[in-house]
């Protein structure tokens, strides 16, 4: 007897009630279910029914009797614009609490508070105002890049990857110390150094998380890939077309955007995604013609909306309707760092260790 055919509309109706932390597991049901769950209409319905949030944290440095950090949250849905008070203001007091990394799909941030000689490393969930102060990593080295990823929900578990340099390492970011913090053991572990070819080097950036990996880009347009399960490194090249490759996440997969000038002399951005999370083959998805801005680009959770940001503004651009929505403008000369963020209001286990250590 053949298996009954799954009704996609009925499935989407059920999935629309799931919080963001559970939705990812059900996207593995089938390709059609996965595709439709990234469409704007479904995500809007899901955000409304689960009281979840989607948008980005903006972080800038400003001067007011010394340099300070300003952080704010911008909703993708303009009718909200932080009426629910999503922020990191609940963290320990200090003017230098910085967001260093984000698991965008689970709403978990890694922050560092530089209020004293020894910085505090803090993992938090802003929507539930929970946080956990974790042990400091190797104090003799300097952070170069940090990444955080949730690897389990029941029980809740995450890993932090830290790339750093000591005074004896080269200045070209070809060799970096690598440490991993596992919330299960609540301790840092030193791995072998990350070593790149003599002609290459790491580009300092926030890593892109997709399909169980964290990804960075190198100067030679290679993707440097860290497996969260095996804690091993691998490398692949970006599509050999266009210039200025940028790593993004698109419908849960690693994507690359490259730019070129089209036949009509318009600037075009092309998007490729990995065919397989562990493979090295890319599939062309779409082209995005110039919209008159050349800002940094991030993909939001939906498949047809991108986030554009620069030093003076943040915009959401809907590809299908060609609508540009400027959601924030900056009157100060302060360049932003942008962290995409999507979260539900389900509490997670981030309090116990804080109580044990505090």
Buried (B, 14 or more C-beta within 10 A) or exposed (E): EEEEEEEBEEBBEEBBEBBBBBBBEBBEBEEEBBEBBBBBEBBBBBBEEBEBBBBBBBBBBEEEEEEBBBBBBBBBBEEBEEEEEBBBEEBEEBBBBBBBBBBBBBBBBBBBBBBEEEBBBBBBBBBBBBBBBBEEBEEEBEBBBBBBBBBEBEEBBBBBBBBBBEEEBEEEBBBBBBBBBBBEEBEBEEBEEBEBEEEBBBBEEBBBBBBBBBBBBBBBBBBBBBBBEEBEBEBBBBBEBBEEBBBBBBBBBBBBBBBBEEEEEEBBBBBBBBEEBEEEEBEEBEEBEBBEBEBBBBBBBBBBBBBBBBEBBBBBBBBEEEEEEEBBEBEEEBEBBBBBBBBBBBEBBBEEBBEEEE
